[in-house]
Amino acid sequence: MSEQYLNEQKTGDNNFVETIFRKTLEEATGYSAATDATFKMLDEITRRQSVQQDALYSVSAELSNRLEVTSPSTILSLINALAPVDEYLQRHCVNVGMLNGLFGRWLKLPKTDVDKLVLMGLLHDCGKALVPCQILNASRKLTKTEFEVMKMHTLYGYELLAGFPEPVRQASRGHHEKVGGIGYPDRLQPDSISMEARITALSDIYDAMVSQRAYNKARSPFSIMAVIMGLSGSELDSRLVKIFIHNMPNELMNKQVLMCDGMVGIVRSFDVADIEYPFIEVNGRITKSNQDWYCTSMYTEA
């Protein structure tokens, strides 16, 4: 048998194990229930252009309660795990809700404020349910005209959430605003962008980049942290970026990662000045990763 064939078989076995472990973890943490409820929300919007408030408040409250008793590293394991492409939108909404909740914990906010952040994350992209499927699920870069249609999801979301508190509506409308004043839909200046929208913007970017799409491969958390640092002050709130970069590496430390050569390593330390390339231990030897030998994704083994 060829080495390539054996590697493909090994990769297939690893993916199978990861899928089983991920599903078990999702059930245990209530993640599956949240994604199911979010799918129903999006379906309801598509069919009736309405959001069932009571159901969503219940889902977000349960998810927020789960966050209180679940370690941040476990939460990130759920978010960072490769997931089915066709489940992207509902998982994205749940992931942003969880990331928002993590931010609330990192900021040491009261439980009621954390609950609101989770709800905002769950609802932030609800307007995408009204974007035509051929645009929403396009397996290529959108044309300029198509992108203008896609941008409308922020306004659709704001209108759909008419029965919710204004901060929740503003987080949906404003999660693509940028602190440099070049975002959409309103090109708001920094002092006009709510803190909730700023948090949701960072959570949205992280999960969009860590998730596999038809037109875009998933990126590693380390690569994304480097991108987020580069957006600090121009697109993202610099204070929130600092909090993110301070906390995220701690949750990834000593976790398994899949390297570009197929080896499985363990994250041992970070150089904040070069955060994209952590020090990785493989077979008892610690080596700094680099452009030629880098982490492709987190790795979970049952």
TORLO-63239 format. One record per residue (C-alpha): residue in one letter; chain; x, y, z. Coordinates in steps of 0.1 Angstrom, whole numbers. Each point is the difference from the previous one (the first is absolute). Layout:
BEGIN
+------+------+-------+-------+-------+
: code : unit :  east : north :    up :
+------+------+-------+-------+-------+
:    a :    A :     X :     Y :     Z :
...
+------+------+-------+-------+-------+
This chain:
BEGIN
+------+------+-------+-------+-------+
: code : unit :  east : north :    up :
+------+------+-------+-------+-------+
:    m :    A :     0 :     0 :     0 :
:    s :    A :    12 :    35 :    -8 :
:    e :    A :     9 :    25 :    28 :
:    q :    A :   -26 :    24 :   -14 :
:    y :    A :   -28 :   -27 :     3 :
:    l :    A :    10 :    -7 :    36 :
:    n :    A :     0 :    37 :     8 :
:    e :    A :   -35 :     4 :   -16 :
:    q :    A :   -13 :   -30 :    20 :
:    k :    A :    15 :    14 :    32 :
:    t :    A :   -16 :    34 :    -7 :
:    g :    A :   -33 :   -16 :    -6 :
:    d :    A :     2 :   -19 :    33 :
:    n :    A :     9 :    32 :    18 :
:    n :    A :   -29 :    19 :   -15 :
:    f :    A :   -24 :   -28 :    10 :
:    v :    A :    13 :     0 :    36 :
:    e :    A :    -2 :    38 :     1 :
:    t :    A :   -36 :     0 :   -13 :
:    i :    A :   -12 :   -25 :    26 :
:    f :    A :    18 :    19 :    28 :
:    r :    A :   -14 :    33 :   -12 :
:    k :    A :   -36 :   -13 :    -1 :
:    t :    A :     4 :   -14 :    35 :
:    l :    A :    14 :    32 :    13 :
:    e :    A :   -28 :    20 :   -17 :
:    e :    A :   -27 :   -21 :    16 :
:    a :    A :    16 :     3 :    35 :
:    t :    A :     4 :    38 :    -1 :
:    g :    A :   -34 :     8 :   -15 :
:    y :    A :    16 :    12 :   -32 :
:    s :    A :   -21 :   -23 :   -22 :
:    a :    A :   -32 :    12 :    16 :
:    a :    A :    10 :    36 :    -7 :
:    t :    A :     9 :    -6 :   -36 :
:    d :    A :   -33 :   -19 :    -6 :
:    a :    A :   -20 :    29 :    15 :
:    t :    A :    20 :    25 :   -20 :
:    f :    A :    -7 :   -19 :   -32 :
:    k :    A :   -37 :     1 :     8 :
:    m :    A :     3 :    38 :     6 :
:    l :    A :    16 :     5 :   -34 :
:    d :    A :   -26 :   -22 :   -17 :
:    e :    A :   -28 :    20 :    17 :
:    i :    A :    15 :    32 :   -13 :
:    t :    A :     3 :   -14 :   -36 :
:    r :    A :   -36 :   -12 :     0 :
:    r :    A :   -18 :    26 :    21 :
:    q :    A :    25 :    29 :     4 :
:    s :    A :    -4 :     0 :    37 :
:    v :    A :    20 :   -10 :    31 :
:    q :    A :   -16 :   -19 :    29 :
:    q :    A :    12 :    21 :    30 :
:    d :    A :    -8 :   -24 :    28 :
:    a :    A :    17 :   -29 :   -16 :
:    l :    A :    32 :    20 :    -7 :
:    y :    A :     1 :    14 :    35 :
:    s :    A :    -3 :   -35 :    14 :
:    v :    A :    28 :   -14 :   -23 :
:    s :    A :    24 :    29 :     8 :
:    a :    A :    -6 :    -3 :    37 :
:    e :    A :     7 :   -37 :     0 :
:    l :    A :    31 :     5 :   -21 :
:    s :    A :    12 :    28 :    23 :
:    n :    A :    -6 :   -23 :    31 :
:    r :    A :    20 :   -27 :   -17 :
:    l :    A :    29 :    24 :    -5 :
:    e :    A :     1 :     6 :    37 :
:    v :    A :     8 :   -36 :     7 :
:    t :    A :    21 :    -8 :   -31 :
:    s :    A :    37 :     8 :    -2 :
:    p :    A :    11 :    26 :   -26 :
:    s :    A :    23 :   -26 :   -16 :
:    t :    A :   -30 :   -24 :    -5 :
:    i :    A :   -20 :    28 :   -15 :
:    l :    A :    28 :     8 :   -24 :
:    s :    A :     3 :   -37 :    -9 :
:    l :    A :   -36 :     1 :   -12 :
:    i :    A :     6 :    32 :   -20 :
:    n :    A :    34 :   -10 :   -14 :
:    a :    A :   -11 :   -35 :   -11 :
:    l :    A :    -6 :    -5 :   -37 :
:    a :    A :   -37 :    -3 :    -7 :
:    p :    A :   -23 :    -8 :   -29 :
:    v :    A :     0 :    28 :   -26 :
:    d :    A :   -37 :    -2 :    -5 :
:    e :    A :    -6 :     8 :    37 :
:    y :    A :    21 :    31 :    -2 :
:    l :    A :   -26 :    27 :     8 :
:    q :    A :   -17 :   -15 :    30 :
:    r :    A :    34 :   -11 :    15 :
:    h :    A :    14 :    34 :    -7 :
:    c :    A :   -28 :    17 :    19 :
:    v :    A :     5 :   -23 :    30 :
:    n :    A :    38 :     3 :    -1 :
:    v :    A :    -2 :    38 :     0 :
:    g :    A :   -24 :    -2 :    29 :
:    m :    A :    25 :   -21 :    19 :
:    l :    A :    29 :    22 :    -9 :
:    n :    A :   -20 :    31 :    11 :
:    g :    A :    -6 :   -18 :    33 :
:    l :    A :    37 :    -8 :     4 :
:    f :    A :     7 :    37 :    -6 :
:    g :    A :   -25 :     8 :    27 :
:    r :    A :    19 :   -23 :    24 :
:    w :    A :    34 :    14 :    -9 :
:    l :    A :   -14 :    35 :     6 :
:    k :    A :   -14 :   -12 :    33 :
:    l :    A :   -35 :    13 :    -8 :
:    p :    A :   -31 :    -8 :    21 :
:    k :    A :   -19 :   -32 :   -10 :
:    t :    A :   -28 :    21 :   -14 :
:    d :    A :    23 :    18 :   -24 :
:    v :    A :    16 :   -33 :   -11 :
:    d :    A :   -35 :   -14 :    -7 :
:    k :    A :    -7 :    30 :   -23 :
:    l :    A :    33 :    -5 :   -18 :
:    v :    A :    -8 :   -36 :    -7 :
:    l :    A :   -35 :    10 :   -13 :
:    m :    A :    16 :    26 :   -22 :
:    g :    A :    24 :   -25 :   -15 :
:    l :    A :   -28 :   -25 :    -7 :
:    l :    A :   -20 :    26 :   -18 :
:    h :    A :    27 :    21 :   -17 :
:    d :    A :    -3 :   -17 :   -34 :
:    c :    A :   -37 :    -8 :     0 :
:    g :    A :    -4 :    24 :   -30 :
:    k :    A :    20 :   -24 :   -21 :
:    a :    A :   -31 :   -23 :    -1 :
:    l :    A :   -15 :    26 :   -24 :
:    v :    A :    30 :     2 :   -23 :
:    p :    A :    -6 :   -20 :   -32 :
:    c :    A :    16 :   -35 :     3 :
:    q :    A :    20 :     3 :   -32 :
:    i :    A :    18 :    29 :    16 :
:    l :    A :     2 :   -13 :    35 :
:    n :    A :    14 :   -33 :   -10 :
:    a :    A :    21 :    11 :   -30 :
:    s :    A :    31 :   -22 :    -4 :
:    r :    A :    20 :    30 :   -14 :
:    k :    A :     8 :    36 :     8 :
:    l :    A :   -32 :    21 :    -3 :
:    t :    A :    -3 :    26 :   -27 :
:    k :    A :    -2 :    37 :    10 :
:    t :    A :   -38 :    -1 :    -5 :
:    e :    A :    -4 :   -32 :    19 :
:    f :    A :    20 :    13 :    29 :
:    e :    A :   -22 :    30 :     2 :
:    v :    A :   -30 :   -24 :     4 :
:    m :    A :    19 :   -20 :    26 :
:    k :    A :     7 :    32 :    20 :
:    m :    A :   -38 :     5 :     3 :
:    h :    A :    -1 :   -28 :    26 :
:    t :    A :    10 :    25 :    27 :
:    l :    A :   -31 :    21 :    -8 :
:    y :    A :   -22 :   -31 :    -4 :
:    g :    A :    11 :   -11 :    35 :
:    y :    A :    -7 :    33 :    15 :
:    e :    A :   -36 :     0 :   -14 :
:    l :    A :    -6 :   -37 :    10 :
:    l :    A :    10 :     8 :    36 :
:    a :    A :   -26 :    28 :     4 :
:    g :    A :   -14 :   -16 :    31 :
:    f :    A :    34 :    -3 :    17 :
:    p :    A :    18 :    26 :    21 :
:    e :    A :    18 :    27 :   -20 :
:    p :    A :    35 :   -12 :    10 :
:    v :    A :    -7 :   -34 :   -14 :
:    r :    A :   -12 :    15 :   -32 :
:    q :    A :    30 :    23 :    -2 :
:    a :    A :    24 :   -29 :     5 :
:    s :    A :   -16 :   -17 :   -31 :
:    r :    A :     1 :    32 :   -20 :
:    g :    A :    34 :    11 :    11 :
:    h :    A :    22 :   -32 :     0 :
:    h :    A :    16 :    10 :   -33 :
:    e :    A :     7 :    36 :    10 :
:    k :    A :    38 :     8 :     4 :
:    v :    A :    17 :    22 :    25 :
:    g :    A :    17 :    17 :   -30 :
:    g :    A :   -34 :    12 :   -12 :
:    i :    A :     0 :   -20 :   -32 :
:    g :    A :   -25 :   -28 :    10 :
:    y :    A :   -36 :    -6 :   -10 :
:    p :    A :   -29 :     7 :    -1 :
:    d :    A :     4 :    34 :    16 :
:    r :    A :    38 :     7 :    -1 :
:    l :    A :    -2 :     9 :    37 :
:    q :    A :    28 :    18 :    17 :
:    p :    A :    16 :   -18 :    30 :
:    d :    A :   -20 :    18 :    27 :
:    s :    A :   -32 :   -10 :   -17 :
:    i :    A :     7 :   -37 :     0 :
:    s :    A :   -14 :   -18 :    30 :
:    m :    A :    23 :   -21 :    21 :
:    e :    A :   -23 :   -30 :    -6 :
:    a :    A :     4 :     5 :   -38 :
:    r :    A :    38 :     3 :     4 :
:    i :    A :     2 :   -33 :    19 :
:    t :    A :   -23 :   -17 :   -25 :
:    a :    A :    21 :    13 :   -29 :
:    l :    A :    31 :   -17 :    14 :
:    s :    A :   -18 :   -32 :     8 :
:    d :    A :   -15 :     0 :   -34 :
:    i :    A :    34 :     4 :   -17 :
:    y :    A :    16 :   -28 :    20 :
:    d :    A :   -27 :   -25 :    -6 :
:    a :    A :    -3 :     8 :   -37 :
:    m :    A :    37 :    -6 :    -5 :
:    v :    A :     2 :   -32 :    21 :
:    s :    A :   -30 :   -15 :   -18 :
:    q :    A :     3 :   -19 :   -32 :
:    r :    A :   -21 :    13 :   -29 :
:    a :    A :    -6 :   -12 :   -35 :
:    y :    A :    23 :    28 :   -13 :
:    n :    A :    24 :     4 :    29 :
:    k :    A :    21 :   -25 :    20 :
:    a :    A :    -1 :     2 :    38 :
:    r :    A :    30 :    18 :    15 :
:    s :    A :    17 :    -8 :    33 :
:    p :    A :    -6 :    21 :    31 :
:    f :    A :    36 :    11 :    -1 :
:    s :    A :    -3 :    13 :   -35 :
:    i :    A :   -32 :    18 :     9 :
:    m :    A :    15 :    16 :    31 :
:    a :    A :    27 :    15 :   -23 :
:    v :    A :   -27 :    14 :   -23 :
:    i :    A :   -20 :    14 :    29 :
:    m :    A :    31 :    18 :    14 :
:    g :    A :     5 :    15 :   -35 :
:    l :    A :   -36 :    14 :     1 :
:    s :    A :     4 :    16 :    34 :
:    g :    A :    -8 :    37 :     0 :
:    s :    A :   -10 :     1 :   -37 :
:    e :    A :   -30 :   -24 :     0 :
:    l :    A :    -1 :   -15 :    35 :
:    d :    A :     0 :    16 :    34 :
:    s :    A :    36 :    -1 :    12 :
:    r :    A :   -10 :    -5 :    36 :
:    l :    A :   -20 :   -31 :    -8 :
:    v :    A :    27 :   -13 :   -23 :
:    k :    A :    25 :     2 :    30 :
:    i :    A :   -24 :   -19 :    22 :
:    f :    A :    -5 :   -26 :   -27 :
:    i :    A :    37 :    -5 :    -6 :
:    h :    A :     7 :    -1 :    37 :
:    n :    A :   -26 :   -27 :     7 :
:    m :    A :    -2 :   -22 :   -31 :
:    p :    A :    36 :   -14 :     1 :
:    n :    A :    -6 :   -11 :    36 :
:    e :    A :   -29 :   -22 :   -11 :
:    l :    A :    20 :   -15 :   -29 :
:    m :    A :    30 :    -8 :    21 :
:    n :    A :     8 :   -38 :     2 :
:    k :    A :   -27 :    -8 :   -25 :
:    q :    A :     6 :   -23 :   -30 :
:    v :    A :     4 :    14 :   -35 :
:    l :    A :     2 :   -15 :   -34 :
:    m :    A :    31 :    12 :   -19 :
:    c :    A :     3 :     5 :   -38 :
:    d :    A :    21 :   -32 :    -3 :
:    g :    A :   -27 :   -21 :    16 :
:    m :    A :    17 :    -3 :    34 :
:    v :    A :   -19 :     6 :    32 :
:    g :    A :    17 :    24 :    25 :
:    i :    A :    -6 :    17 :    32 :
:    v :    A :     0 :    38 :     5 :
:    r :    A :    27 :     8 :    27 :
:    s :    A :     6 :    38 :    -2 :
:    f :    A :    -6 :    32 :   -19 :
:    d :    A :    21 :    29 :   -12 :
:    v :    A :   -25 :    29 :     1 :
:    a :    A :    21 :    19 :   -26 :
:    d :    A :    -5 :   -30 :   -24 :
:    i :    A :   -33 :   -15 :    13 :
:    e :    A :    -8 :   -18 :   -33 :
:    y :    A :    28 :   -24 :     6 :
:    p :    A :     0 :   -16 :    35 :
:    f :    A :    25 :   -25 :    14 :
:    i :    A :   -12 :   -35 :    -7 :
:    e :    A :    11 :   -33 :    17 :
:    v :    A :     1 :   -30 :   -23 :
:    n :    A :    15 :   -33 :    12 :
:    g :    A :    16 :    16 :    31 :
:    r :    A :    17 :    28 :   -20 :
:    i :    A :   -12 :    36 :     2 :
:    t :    A :     4 :    21 :   -32 :
:    k :    A :   -13 :    34 :   -10 :
:    s :    A :   -24 :    -3 :   -29 :
:    n :    A :     6 :    22 :   -31 :
:    q :    A :   -12 :     7 :   -35 :
:    d :    A :    11 :   -35 :   -12 :
:    w :    A :   -11 :   -19 :    30 :
:    y :    A :   -32 :    13 :    15 :
:    c :    A :   -32 :    -9 :    17 :
:    t :    A :   -30 :    -6 :   -23 :
:    s :    A :   -27 :    -6 :    27 :
:    m :    A :    -6 :   -11 :    36 :
:    y :    A :    -1 :   -37 :     5 :
:    t :    A :   -23 :   -19 :    23 :
:    e :    A :     4 :   -37 :     8 :
:    a :    A :   -25 :   -20 :    21 :
+------+------+-------+-------+-------+
